[in-house]
Amino acid sequence: MRIESSSRSARRLPRHIGFIPDGNRRWAVQQGLPKAEGYARGIEPGLALFEACKALGVEEVSVYGFTQDNTRRPTEQAKSFRAACVAFALEIRSRGAALLVVGDEQSKQFPAELATFRVRQGAGIKVNFLVNYDWEWDLAGLKNGGLRSADVSRMDMVVRWGGGRRLSGFLPVQSVYADIFVLDALWPDFRPQHLDAALTWFGQQDRTLGG
C-alpha cells in the first residue's frame, strides 16, 4: 500500500491510533458464508493496515482482537476468532512489531500461544493487541495500584469499521481524549482509502483538548 507523500506532509499524523475492526460476521453473511468464516477474512486487511501505519511512521497502534463478551458467542465462532487473533499476532511480530497483548491471560479463553506477549516483545512500531480484553478487568488493576493496560499510552484517534458509533469498552482510559472516526464499511472490505480518509479528517480536528 502506498500513500502519496504530498498527502502525508499536508496533514498532522496521530502518534497513537486505535482501531476497532468490526463487521466480520455481517460480511460473511452478505457473502453467503457461515459467520465463523468472517474472522479469518480480517487477517489480511489487518496486515495491510499494520504495514501502512509502519510506513507512515505512526509510533503506536492499538487493535481490538476480541473481548470477554465475545467469548459468549457460539463455540465455532469463538474458535475462529481466537485462531485469527493468534495468526495475526504472530505474523506482525515476525514483521517487526513491538507486540503487547492486553487481556486476561488467566482465563481459559486466552490463547496460550500469546501468553509470552503479555510483556512487550520487540523494538519496532508498538502494537497493543486486545485479546480476551474487558474494560472492567483492566480497571480492576487499579485496586492493586496499577491499570492493567498501563503500558499503553493515550490515543489521539480511534477508527472504527462497521458503522457502530460507540467504543465498546475499548481502552477507556487511553481513549478519553481520542477523536473517533467511523466507517460504515465492514472490516474485511478494508481499503487503503479508509486510513487515508481517517488521517485527513484527523488533521482537520481541533486538538486543543479543552485548553
Z-matrix of the N, CA and C atoms (Angstrom, degrees):
N
C 1 1.448
C 2 1.512 1 109.66
N 3 1.352 2 118.41 1 134.89
C 4 1.454 3 121.86 2 -179.19
C 5 1.518 4 109.67 3 -125.79
N 6 1.320 5 116.79 4 130.76
C 7 1.455 6 121.97 5 175.08
C 8 1.512 7 108.05 6 -111.61
N 9 1.318 8 117.05 7 129.68
C 10 1.456 9 121.20 8 -174.10
C 11 1.524 10 111.60 9 -59.04
N 12 1.337 11 115.90 10 138.90
C 13 1.465 12 120.62 11 -177.52
C 14 1.508 13 111.89 12 -64.10
N 15 1.333 14 118.13 13 -32.01
C 16 1.454 15 120.51 14 179.42
C 17 1.521 16 110.87 15 -64.61
N 18 1.374 17 115.10 16 -39.13
C 19 1.459 18 119.65 17 177.56
C 20 1.520 19 110.40 18 -67.23
N 21 1.317 20 116.74 19 -38.71
C 22 1.456 21 121.79 20 -179.09
C 23 1.523 22 111.46 21 -63.58
N 24 1.321 23 116.55 22 -42.98
C 25 1.459 24 120.09 23 -175.66
C 26 1.510 25 112.66 24 -76.07
N 27 1.355 26 117.10 25 -19.65
C 28 1.459 27 120.57 26 -174.23
C 29 1.517 28 112.74 27 -85.24
N 30 1.315 29 119.17 28 -3.10
C 31 1.453 30 120.26 29 -175.37
C 32 1.529 31 110.90 30 -135.14
N 33 1.297 32 113.78 31 158.34
C 34 1.458 33 121.09 32 178.43
C 35 1.532 34 108.44 33 -80.62
N 36 1.314 35 117.60 34 130.69
C 37 1.456 36 121.86 35 -176.92
C 38 1.525 37 109.91 36 -94.64
N 39 1.327 38 118.22 37 126.51
C 40 1.470 39 119.85 38 175.17
C 41 1.523 40 110.17 39 -63.43
N 42 1.309 41 116.53 40 142.86
C 43 1.458 42 119.81 41 176.43
C 44 1.518 43 110.78 42 -76.90
N 45 1.332 44 116.36 43 -37.89
C 46 1.463 45 121.94 44 -177.00
C 47 1.526 46 108.74 45 -135.25
N 48 1.336 47 116.24 46 122.60
C 49 1.462 48 122.54 47 -179.64
C 50 1.520 49 109.83 48 -118.31
N 51 1.324 50 115.68 49 135.16
C 52 1.456 51 121.24 50 173.29
C 53 1.517 52 110.34 51 -101.11
N 54 1.329 53 117.45 52 142.25
C 55 1.465 54 122.20 53 -178.51
C 56 1.527 55 110.35 54 -126.24
N 57 1.329 56 115.53 55 128.93
C 58 1.465 57 121.90 56 175.08
C 59 1.525 58 107.25 57 -114.91
N 60 1.330 59 117.80 58 97.62
C 61 1.465 60 122.12 59 -174.87
C 62 1.531 61 111.45 60 -87.02
N 63 1.321 62 116.46 61 86.37
C 64 1.454 63 121.82 62 -172.28
C 65 1.532 64 111.46 63 -103.30
N 66 1.322 65 116.25 64 154.88
C 67 1.456 66 121.10 65 172.11
C 68 1.515 67 115.57 66 109.26
N 69 1.325 68 118.31 67 10.11
C 70 1.473 69 120.57 68 -178.06
C 71 1.528 70 112.35 69 -60.91
N 72 1.334 71 117.08 70 -45.21
C 73 1.463 72 119.86 71 -177.46
C 74 1.525 73 111.44 72 -68.73
N 75 1.326 74 116.73 73 -41.70
C 76 1.462 75 119.41 74 178.42
C 77 1.527 76 110.93 75 -62.56
N 78 1.335 77 115.26 76 -38.63
C 79 1.466 78 119.37 77 178.33
C 80 1.523 79 110.39 78 -62.20
N 81 1.332 80 116.76 79 -44.04
C 82 1.454 81 120.40 80 -179.19
C 83 1.526 82 110.90 81 -61.38
N 84 1.321 83 116.57 82 -43.59
C 85 1.460 84 120.34 83 179.45
C 86 1.526 85 110.69 84 -61.51
N 87 1.326 86 116.33 85 -42.10
C 88 1.471 87 120.34 86 178.87
C 89 1.525 88 111.76 87 -61.89
N 90 1.334 89 115.98 88 -30.04
C 91 1.461 90 120.58 89 -179.33
C 92 1.537 91 112.46 90 -89.11
N 93 1.337 92 116.46 91 2.72
C 94 1.449 93 120.23 92 -178.31
C 95 1.511 94 113.80 93 74.40
N 96 1.332 95 117.16 94 24.59
C 97 1.463 96 122.89 95 -178.10
C 98 1.524 97 110.18 96 -108.32
N 99 1.331 98 118.48 97 158.45
C 100 1.462 99 120.68 98 171.82
C 101 1.525 100 110.05 99 -61.16
N 102 1.320 101 116.27 100 146.46
C 103 1.461 102 120.40 101 -177.77
C 104 1.522 103 112.24 102 -54.89
N 105 1.325 104 116.68 103 -37.87
C 106 1.462 105 120.75 104 -176.67
C 107 1.519 106 112.91 105 -61.30
N 108 1.325 107 117.22 106 -25.32
C 109 1.458 108 119.78 107 -178.16
C 110 1.526 109 113.02 108 -76.26
N 111 1.315 110 116.98 109 -12.57
C 112 1.457 111 119.77 110 -178.44
C 113 1.517 112 114.30 111 -68.61
N 114 1.338 113 116.50 112 -27.68
C 115 1.462 114 119.14 113 -175.00
C 116 1.524 115 112.55 114 -69.24
N 117 1.322 116 116.70 115 -43.41
C 118 1.466 117 119.24 116 179.91
C 119 1.525 118 111.12 117 -62.64
N 120 1.335 119 116.57 118 -28.22
C 121 1.462 120 120.09 119 -179.90
C 122 1.529 121 112.13 120 -73.20
N 123 1.316 122 116.75 121 -6.83
C 124 1.463 123 119.92 122 177.49
C 125 1.514 124 114.28 123 -92.57
N 126 1.335 125 117.87 124 -5.32
C 127 1.460 126 120.54 125 -176.66
C 128 1.525 127 111.60 126 -70.44
N 129 1.324 128 117.52 127 -51.94
C 130 1.464 129 120.20 128 -178.59
C 131 1.528 130 112.48 129 -60.59
N 132 1.347 131 119.32 130 -42.78
C 133 1.463 132 118.30 131 173.79
C 134 1.527 133 112.54 132 -58.57
N 135 1.331 134 116.42 133 -37.62
C 136 1.459 135 119.37 134 178.79
C 137 1.513 136 112.48 135 -64.21
N 138 1.310 137 116.49 136 -39.30
C 139 1.462 138 120.35 137 178.45
C 140 1.525 139 110.86 138 -68.12
N 141 1.337 140 116.85 139 -38.81
C 142 1.463 141 120.07 140 177.43
C 143 1.519 142 110.93 141 -64.16
N 144 1.330 143 116.54 142 -40.43
C 145 1.468 144 120.59 143 178.53
C 146 1.523 145 110.78 144 -65.68
N 147 1.318 146 116.72 145 -42.37
C 148 1.467 147 121.33 146 177.52
C 149 1.525 148 110.88 147 -58.40
N 150 1.324 149 116.88 148 -48.24
C 151 1.463 150 120.74 149 -178.82
C 152 1.528 151 111.22 150 -64.01
N 153 1.327 152 116.78 151 -36.78
C 154 1.465 153 119.96 152 179.28
C 155 1.526 154 111.11 153 -65.82
N 156 1.326 155 116.69 154 -44.34
C 157 1.471 156 120.21 155 179.42
C 158 1.515 157 110.84 156 -64.49
N 159 1.326 158 116.31 157 -40.04
C 160 1.465 159 120.79 158 178.96
C 161 1.531 160 110.31 159 -63.56
N 162 1.325 161 116.82 160 -43.16
C 163 1.462 162 120.92 161 -179.31
C 164 1.523 163 112.08 162 -65.74
N 165 1.329 164 116.55 163 -33.98
C 166 1.458 165 120.64 164 -179.69
C 167 1.527 166 112.66 165 -75.45
N 168 1.312 167 117.03 166 -21.50
C 169 1.455 168 120.14 167 -177.57
C 170 1.513 169 114.26 168 94.01
N 171 1.350 170 117.41 169 18.54
C 172 1.458 171 120.61 170 174.15
C 173 1.526 172 108.07 171 -63.43
N 174 1.318 173 117.28 172 131.96
C 175 1.462 174 120.74 173 -173.76
C 176 1.532 175 113.42 174 -78.20
N 177 1.333 176 116.47 175 -34.40
C 178 1.463 177 119.49 176 -171.94
C 179 1.522 178 109.60 177 -150.60
N 180 1.324 179 116.28 178 139.07
C 181 1.463 180 120.81 179 173.82
C 182 1.525 181 108.79 180 -133.28
N 183 1.319 182 115.03 181 148.13
C 184 1.459 183 121.56 182 173.73
C 185 1.517 184 107.94 183 -122.41
N 186 1.324 185 116.43 184 135.34
C 187 1.466 186 121.79 185 -173.84
C 188 1.522 187 109.90 186 -129.91
N 189 1.333 188 115.87 187 130.11
C 190 1.462 189 120.24 188 174.35
C 191 1.522 190 109.48 189 -75.01
N 192 1.333 191 117.10 190 122.82
C 193 1.452 192 121.85 191 172.71
C 194 1.519 193 109.08 192 -94.38
N 195 1.351 194 115.97 193 -78.58
C 196 1.462 195 118.95 194 171.29
C 197 1.524 196 109.54 195 -149.51
N 198 1.327 197 114.76 196 155.31
C 199 1.453 198 121.57 197 -177.86
C 200 1.528 199 110.54 198 -103.15
N 201 1.311 200 115.07 199 168.27
C 202 1.464 201 119.04 200 174.84
C 203 1.526 202 110.78 201 -64.21
N 204 1.322 203 117.51 202 -31.79
C 205 1.464 204 120.40 203 174.90
C 206 1.525 205 110.88 204 -62.45
N 207 1.326 206 116.94 205 -38.80
C 208 1.465 207 120.67 206 -179.16
C 209 1.527 208 112.55 207 -61.29
N 210 1.321 209 117.30 208 -27.07
C 211 1.468 210 119.66 209 -175.71
C 212 1.521 211 112.49 210 -69.97
N 213 1.338 212 117.18 211 -7.09
C 214 1.461 213 120.16 212 176.32
C 215 1.529 214 111.64 213 -83.46
N 216 1.308 215 117.52 214 -2.60
C 217 1.459 216 120.64 215 177.62
C 218 1.532 217 110.06 216 -71.01
N 219 1.339 218 117.24 217 166.82
C 220 1.470 219 119.72 218 -179.88
C 221 1.524 220 112.50 219 -52.04
N 222 1.323 221 115.91 220 148.32
C 223 1.467 222 122.21 221 -173.80
C 224 1.518 223 112.98 222 -53.13
N 225 1.318 224 117.18 223 -43.18
C 226 1.461 225 120.28 224 -178.59
C 227 1.523 226 111.46 225 -61.22
N 228 1.332 227 116.39 226 -39.57
C 229 1.461 228 120.03 227 178.70
C 230 1.528 229 110.69 228 -68.28
N 231 1.326 230 116.72 229 -42.02
C 232 1.466 231 120.35 230 -179.88
C 233 1.523 232 111.41 231 -61.80
N 234 1.322 233 116.43 232 -42.79
C 235 1.462 234 119.79 233 177.36
C 236 1.528 235 110.99 234 -61.52
N 237 1.312 236 115.32 235 -39.43
C 238 1.457 237 120.17 236 -177.15
C 239 1.517 238 112.07 237 -67.99
N 240 1.346 239 117.36 238 -45.05
C 241 1.464 240 116.13 239 -178.39
C 242 1.526 241 112.24 240 -74.17
N 243 1.329 242 117.94 241 -27.44
C 244 1.463 243 118.95 242 173.92
C 245 1.528 244 110.55 243 -66.15
N 246 1.334 245 116.54 244 -44.30
C 247 1.462 246 120.39 245 179.13
C 248 1.517 247 111.33 246 -62.84
N 249 1.328 248 117.20 247 -40.23
C 250 1.458 249 120.98 248 179.07
C 251 1.524 250 111.06 249 -64.66
N 252 1.320 251 116.56 250 -39.49
C 253 1.467 252 120.36 251 179.52
C 254 1.530 253 111.28 252 -65.94
N 255 1.324 254 116.75 253 -41.35
C 256 1.465 255 120.20 254 178.37
C 257 1.522 256 110.03 255 -63.21
N 258 1.327 257 117.33 256 -46.57
C 259 1.461 258 120.89 257 -179.39
C 260 1.526 259 111.48 258 -60.72
N 261 1.315 260 116.84 259 -43.49
C 262 1.466 261 120.85 260 179.79
C 263 1.523 262 110.90 261 -64.76
N 264 1.327 263 116.82 262 -47.47
C 265 1.463 264 120.94 263 -177.00
C 266 1.532 265 111.66 264 -61.00
N 267 1.315 266 117.08 265 -46.88
C 268 1.466 267 120.09 266 -178.30
C 269 1.527 268 111.45 267 -66.13
N 270 1.331 269 116.42 268 -34.18
C 271 1.458 270 119.09 269 -179.53
C 272 1.529 271 111.89 270 -71.11
N 273 1.328 272 117.79 271 -44.03
C 274 1.475 273 117.73 272 -179.42
C 275 1.525 274 110.57 273 -69.21
N 276 1.335 275 117.35 274 -30.05
C 277 1.462 276 118.46 275 175.69
C 278 1.528 277 109.94 276 -64.40
N 279 1.340 278 116.27 277 -39.76
C 280 1.464 279 119.70 278 179.41
C 281 1.525 280 111.45 279 -67.86
N 282 1.337 281 116.45 280 -20.57
C 283 1.462 282 121.41 281 179.32
C 284 1.527 283 113.12 282 -94.47
N 285 1.321 284 116.73 283 8.71
C 286 1.450 285 119.97 284 172.34
C 287 1.505 286 116.99 285 103.56
N 288 1.318 287 118.57 286 10.03
C 289 1.456 288 120.15 287 178.36
C 290 1.525 289 111.04 288 -70.75
N 291 1.319 290 115.75 289 141.79
C 292 1.461 291 121.23 290 168.29
C 293 1.520 292 105.83 291 -87.70
N 294 1.316 293 116.05 292 91.37
C 295 1.461 294 122.64 293 -165.15
C 296 1.523 295 112.89 294 -92.08
N 297 1.338 296 114.13 295 129.93
C 298 1.463 297 122.00 296 170.74
C 299 1.522 298 107.35 297 -125.60
N 300 1.318 299 117.08 298 123.57
C 301 1.459 300 121.53 299 174.97
C 302 1.525 301 107.72 300 -97.03
N 303 1.333 302 116.23 301 125.89
C 304 1.460 303 122.05 302 -177.07
C 305 1.522 304 108.57 303 -113.16
N 306 1.323 305 116.68 304 116.89
C 307 1.454 306 121.25 305 -179.71
C 308 1.522 307 110.17 306 169.29
N 309 1.319 308 115.46 307 169.48
C 310 1.462 309 121.42 308 -174.78
C 311 1.528 310 110.91 309 -77.64
N 312 1.316 311 115.60 310 97.98
C 313 1.467 312 120.65 311 -178.14
C 314 1.526 313 112.62 312 -76.53
N 315 1.334 314 117.20 313 -7.57
C 316 1.461 315 120.42 314 178.19
C 317 1.529 316 111.95 315 -80.79
N 318 1.322 317 116.14 316 -13.93
C 319 1.452 318 121.21 317 -178.19
C 320 1.530 319 111.52 318 -83.43
N 321 1.323 320 116.89 319 149.83
C 322 1.470 321 121.80 320 176.31
C 323 1.524 322 111.16 321 -66.55
N 324 1.327 323 116.65 322 -18.36
C 325 1.461 324 120.36 323 -178.64
C 326 1.530 325 112.25 324 -80.04
N 327 1.321 326 117.45 325 -11.00
C 328 1.458 327 121.28 326 -179.06
C 329 1.534 328 109.15 327 -81.74
N 330 1.337 329 118.44 328 127.28
C 331 1.475 330 120.49 329 -178.99
C 332 1.531 331 111.62 330 -66.12
N 333 1.306 332 116.37 331 123.30
C 334 1.463 333 121.06 332 -177.98
C 335 1.531 334 111.76 333 -59.48
N 336 1.333 335 116.73 334 -29.32
C 337 1.466 336 120.83 335 -178.07
C 338 1.533 337 112.61 336 -63.82
N 339 1.338 338 116.39 337 -18.50
C 340 1.466 339 119.98 338 -175.57
C 341 1.522 340 113.04 339 -104.77
N 342 1.322 341 117.44 340 2.93
C 343 1.462 342 120.51 341 -175.55
C 344 1.524 343 112.34 342 -58.83
N 345 1.327 344 117.35 343 -37.44
C 346 1.463 345 120.17 344 -177.67
C 347 1.522 346 112.19 345 -64.01
N 348 1.331 347 116.43 346 -22.01
C 349 1.472 348 120.52 347 -177.75
C 350 1.522 349 112.91 348 -88.86
N 351 1.324 350 117.23 349 7.64
C 352 1.471 351 118.49 350 172.81
C 353 1.523 352 110.08 351 -68.48
N 354 1.329 353 116.67 352 -15.33
C 355 1.471 354 123.46 353 166.64
C 356 1.514 355 106.05 354 -112.89
N 357 1.323 356 117.05 355 133.59
C 358 1.458 357 120.04 356 -173.65
C 359 1.520 358 112.01 357 -57.43
N 360 1.340 359 114.91 358 134.61
C 361 1.458 360 122.10 359 -179.67
C 362 1.525 361 108.76 360 -120.30
N 363 1.335 362 116.89 361 128.98
C 364 1.454 363 120.83 362 177.09
C 365 1.520 364 112.91 363 104.12
N 366 1.345 365 115.21 364 173.64
C 367 1.461 366 119.72 365 -175.08
C 368 1.527 367 112.74 366 -135.76
N 369 1.331 368 118.38 367 18.40
C 370 1.461 369 121.38 368 179.50
C 371 1.513 370 111.91 369 -92.69
N 372 1.330 371 116.90 370 -145.88
C 373 1.453 372 121.56 371 175.78
C 374 1.529 373 108.67 372 -60.68
N 375 1.314 374 117.21 373 131.53
C 376 1.459 375 120.66 374 -179.04
C 377 1.529 376 109.99 375 -73.35
N 378 1.330 377 115.72 376 128.91
C 379 1.456 378 121.62 377 174.94
C 380 1.525 379 108.08 378 -125.53
N 381 1.323 380 115.79 379 120.07
C 382 1.459 381 122.07 380 175.86
C 383 1.526 382 106.92 381 -103.94
N 384 1.308 383 116.42 382 115.10
C 385 1.456 384 121.60 383 -173.49
C 386 1.524 385 108.63 384 -111.08
N 387 1.323 386 116.97 385 116.45
C 388 1.457 387 121.78 386 -175.66
C 389 1.526 388 110.10 387 -87.12
N 390 1.316 389 115.43 388 112.20
C 391 1.465 390 122.57 389 -175.90
C 392 1.525 391 108.57 390 -128.61
N 393 1.329 392 116.84 391 122.90
C 394 1.460 393 121.86 392 -173.22
C 395 1.527 394 109.92 393 54.33
N 396 1.322 395 114.64 394 43.73
C 397 1.462 396 121.97 395 -176.04
C 398 1.525 397 110.39 396 -90.99
N 399 1.314 398 115.21 397 148.35
C 400 1.463 399 122.12 398 173.74
C 401 1.524 400 107.67 399 -148.06
N 402 1.317 401 115.89 400 132.65
C 403 1.469 402 118.62 401 -175.35
C 404 1.527 403 111.64 402 -64.82
N 405 1.339 404 117.36 403 -33.72
C 406 1.463 405 118.95 404 178.65
C 407 1.528 406 110.75 405 -69.55
N 408 1.321 407 117.04 406 -38.65
C 409 1.469 408 120.98 407 173.84
C 410 1.518 409 109.86 408 -58.76
N 411 1.312 410 117.02 409 -42.29
C 412 1.461 411 122.27 410 -179.41
C 413 1.531 412 110.70 411 -61.95
N 414 1.335 413 116.03 412 -52.79
C 415 1.465 414 120.32 413 -176.38
C 416 1.527 415 112.49 414 -70.40
N 417 1.336 416 117.22 415 -23.64
C 418 1.467 417 120.06 416 179.58
C 419 1.525 418 111.78 417 -61.25
N 420 1.334 419 116.40 418 -23.89
C 421 1.456 420 119.73 419 177.89
C 422 1.511 421 113.25 420 -62.91
N 423 1.332 422 116.15 421 -22.09
C 424 1.466 423 119.87 422 179.82
C 425 1.529 424 111.90 423 -63.45
N 426 1.335 425 116.20 424 -26.08
C 427 1.461 426 119.34 425 178.24
C 428 1.523 427 111.38 426 -64.27
N 429 1.326 428 115.20 427 -26.04
C 430 1.469 429 120.38 428 179.56
C 431 1.525 430 111.36 429 -105.27
N 432 1.328 431 115.00 430 16.88
C 433 1.462 432 119.49 431 172.92
C 434 1.513 433 116.58 432 94.13
N 435 1.358 434 118.41 433 7.91
C 436 1.455 435 117.54 434 -179.28
C 437 1.514 436 115.03 435 -162.87
N 438 1.326 437 115.88 436 132.42
C 439 1.450 438 121.31 437 173.62
C 440 1.527 439 109.04 438 -60.97
N 441 1.320 440 118.02 439 134.46
C 442 1.462 441 119.99 440 -176.95
C 443 1.525 442 112.19 441 -69.87
N 444 1.328 443 117.29 442 -18.93
C 445 1.462 444 121.14 443 175.22
C 446 1.526 445 111.01 444 -104.95
N 447 1.329 446 116.46 445 31.89
C 448 1.461 447 121.20 446 -173.39
C 449 1.525 448 113.50 447 -61.62
N 450 1.322 449 117.76 448 -23.43
C 451 1.465 450 120.46 449 -178.96
C 452 1.528 451 112.18 450 -82.15
N 453 1.332 452 116.86 451 0.13
C 454 1.466 453 122.12 452 178.56
C 455 1.529 454 108.50 453 -99.20
N 456 1.327 455 116.85 454 128.42
C 457 1.459 456 120.57 455 -177.45
C 458 1.529 457 111.38 456 -83.49
N 459 1.316 458 116.43 457 172.53
C 460 1.466 459 121.52 458 179.29
C 461 1.528 460 110.45 459 -68.28
N 462 1.321 461 116.41 460 137.42
C 463 1.457 462 121.19 461 -179.56
C 464 1.526 463 112.07 462 -86.62
N 465 1.339 464 114.84 463 148.44
C 466 1.457 465 120.79 464 174.89
C 467 1.526 466 111.34 465 -91.35
N 468 1.313 467 117.10 466 -33.90
C 469 1.458 468 122.02 467 -176.36
C 470 1.516 469 109.86 468 -149.31
N 471 1.342 470 115.38 469 146.63
C 472 1.461 471 122.18 470 171.74
C 473 1.524 472 107.47 471 -119.56
N 474 1.323 473 116.96 472 131.63
C 475 1.465 474 122.58 473 177.08
C 476 1.518 475 107.71 474 -114.30
N 477 1.336 476 115.53 475 125.34
C 478 1.469 477 119.91 476 -179.21
C 479 1.528 478 110.35 477 -121.67
N 480 1.328 479 115.19 478 131.08
C 481 1.466 480 122.01 479 172.45
C 482 1.516 481 109.07 480 -92.37
N 483 1.334 482 116.57 481 163.83
C 484 1.454 483 121.10 482 172.99
C 485 1.510 484 115.78 483 91.67
N 486 1.337 485 117.66 484 -0.96
C 487 1.453 486 121.46 485 172.77
C 488 1.508 487 116.85 486 85.67
N 489 1.321 488 119.54 487 -6.62
C 490 1.460 489 121.39 488 -178.76
C 491 1.514 490 112.38 489 -70.55
N 492 1.322 491 116.79 490 131.43
C 493 1.474 492 121.50 491 179.83
C 494 1.523 493 110.03 492 -99.56
N 495 1.310 494 117.04 493 54.53
C 496 1.458 495 121.13 494 -179.00
C 497 1.528 496 109.25 495 -154.10
N 498 1.334 497 115.74 496 160.89
C 499 1.462 498 121.49 497 -179.58
C 500 1.526 499 112.30 498 -88.86
N 501 1.325 500 117.15 499 -19.16
C 502 1.468 501 120.85 500 178.72
C 503 1.529 502 112.59 501 53.37
N 504 1.324 503 116.47 502 41.44
C 505 1.456 504 120.69 503 176.58
C 506 1.508 505 115.26 504 75.53
N 507 1.316 506 117.43 505 16.94
C 508 1.468 507 122.30 506 -174.17
C 509 1.527 508 111.62 507 -76.38
N 510 1.337 509 116.34 508 102.82
C 511 1.473 510 122.64 509 175.81
C 512 1.532 511 111.55 510 39.83
N 513 1.336 512 118.06 511 68.13
C 514 1.462 513 120.77 512 -172.28
C 515 1.525 514 115.07 513 -59.47
N 516 1.328 515 117.15 514 -32.49
C 517 1.469 516 118.99 515 179.43
C 518 1.529 517 110.52 516 -72.96
N 519 1.305 518 116.99 517 -46.09
C 520 1.459 519 120.85 518 -175.52
C 521 1.520 520 112.85 519 -74.60
N 522 1.334 521 118.14 520 -22.02
C 523 1.468 522 120.62 521 -179.02
C 524 1.520 523 113.18 522 -93.59
N 525 1.325 524 117.20 523 8.27
C 526 1.464 525 121.01 524 -170.91
C 527 1.528 526 113.08 525 -59.51
N 528 1.326 527 118.96 526 -31.97
C 529 1.464 528 121.94 527 179.51
C 530 1.532 529 112.18 528 -115.30
N 531 1.322 530 117.53 529 14.94
C 532 1.462 531 120.15 530 -176.33
C 533 1.528 532 111.44 531 -76.77
N 534 1.331 533 116.24 532 138.49
C 535 1.456 534 121.13 533 167.95
C 536 1.522 535 107.47 534 -78.25
N 537 1.342 536 117.48 535 142.22
C 538 1.459 537 122.11 536 -173.50
C 539 1.524 538 110.19 537 -115.03
N 540 1.331 539 115.42 538 122.25
C 541 1.464 540 122.73 539 179.01
C 542 1.526 541 107.95 540 -113.01
N 543 1.332 542 116.46 541 123.59
C 544 1.464 543 121.60 542 -175.43
C 545 1.519 544 110.57 543 -112.73
N 546 1.324 545 114.81 544 133.58
C 547 1.461 546 122.20 545 175.65
C 548 1.527 547 108.72 546 -113.05
N 549 1.324 548 116.95 547 136.05
C 550 1.459 549 120.45 548 176.85
C 551 1.529 550 111.63 549 -76.36
N 552 1.329 551 117.74 550 -20.39
C 553 1.460 552 121.65 551 179.17
C 554 1.525 553 110.48 552 -60.92
N 555 1.326 554 116.48 553 143.62
C 556 1.460 555 121.70 554 177.13
C 557 1.529 556 109.57 555 -80.03
N 558 1.324 557 116.61 556 148.57
C 559 1.454 558 120.97 557 -170.36
C 560 1.535 559 114.93 558 -54.33
N 561 1.330 560 120.59 559 -44.87
C 562 1.470 561 118.13 560 -179.49
C 563 1.524 562 113.55 561 -62.93
N 564 1.332 563 117.24 562 -13.96
C 565 1.465 564 121.28 563 177.19
C 566 1.529 565 111.98 564 -92.85
N 567 1.325 566 116.98 565 19.53
C 568 1.467 567 121.14 566 179.73
C 569 1.532 568 111.50 567 -51.27
N 570 1.333 569 114.97 568 137.33
C 571 1.454 570 122.54 569 174.77
C 572 1.526 571 108.69 570 -132.02
N 573 1.327 572 118.88 571 151.14
C 574 1.463 573 120.97 572 177.98
C 575 1.528 574 112.35 573 -53.64
N 576 1.326 575 116.66 574 -31.31
C 577 1.461 576 120.88 575 -179.09
C 578 1.525 577 112.41 576 -62.88
N 579 1.330 578 117.60 577 -24.42
C 580 1.460 579 120.38 578 178.68
C 581 1.531 580 110.73 579 -64.36
N 582 1.305 581 116.47 580 -48.15
C 583 1.465 582 120.29 581 178.21
C 584 1.516 583 110.62 582 -65.40
N 585 1.308 584 116.31 583 -41.21
C 586 1.454 585 120.60 584 179.69
C 587 1.528 586 110.81 585 -59.81
N 588 1.337 587 116.65 586 -43.71
C 589 1.461 588 121.07 587 179.46
C 590 1.528 589 111.01 588 -64.42
N 591 1.343 590 116.24 589 -40.64
C 592 1.462 591 120.38 590 -179.95
C 593 1.523 592 111.26 591 -63.91
N 594 1.316 593 117.00 592 -42.28
C 595 1.463 594 120.37 593 -179.29
C 596 1.522 595 111.56 594 -69.02
N 597 1.316 596 116.48 595 -38.69
C 598 1.467 597 119.61 596 177.46
C 599 1.520 598 110.24 597 -63.34
N 600 1.324 599 116.01 598 -44.63
C 601 1.465 600 121.26 599 178.36
C 602 1.530 601 110.87 600 -61.81
N 603 1.320 602 117.04 601 -43.11
C 604 1.468 603 120.66 602 -179.75
C 605 1.526 604 111.03 603 -59.72
N 606 1.325 605 116.22 604 -39.06
C 607 1.453 606 119.95 605 -179.44
C 608 1.509 607 114.01 606 -65.09
N 609 1.332 608 116.68 607 -15.27
C 610 1.465 609 121.55 608 -179.42
C 611 1.519 610 112.58 609 -96.37
N 612 1.335 611 117.60 610 -3.00
C 613 1.463 612 120.52 611 -175.75
C 614 1.533 613 112.03 612 -84.93
N 615 1.319 614 114.69 613 151.16
C 616 1.449 615 121.56 614 176.20
C 617 1.536 616 107.84 615 -84.08
N 618 1.325 617 116.08 616 109.06
C 619 1.464 618 120.93 617 -175.41
C 620 1.529 619 112.29 618 -103.91
N 621 1.329 620 116.96 619 41.29
C 622 1.466 621 119.96 620 178.25
C 623 1.532 622 112.05 621 -76.08
N 624 1.363 623 115.90 622 -16.83
C 625 1.462 624 122.09 623 179.14
C 626 1.533 625 111.49 624 53.97
N 627 1.317 626 114.79 625 38.93
C 628 1.461 627 120.12 626 175.93
C 629 1.518 628 114.33 627 88.21
N 630 1.338 629 117.67 628 -4.89
C 631 1.458 630 120.47 629 -177.51
C 632 1.510 631 113.61 630 -83.49
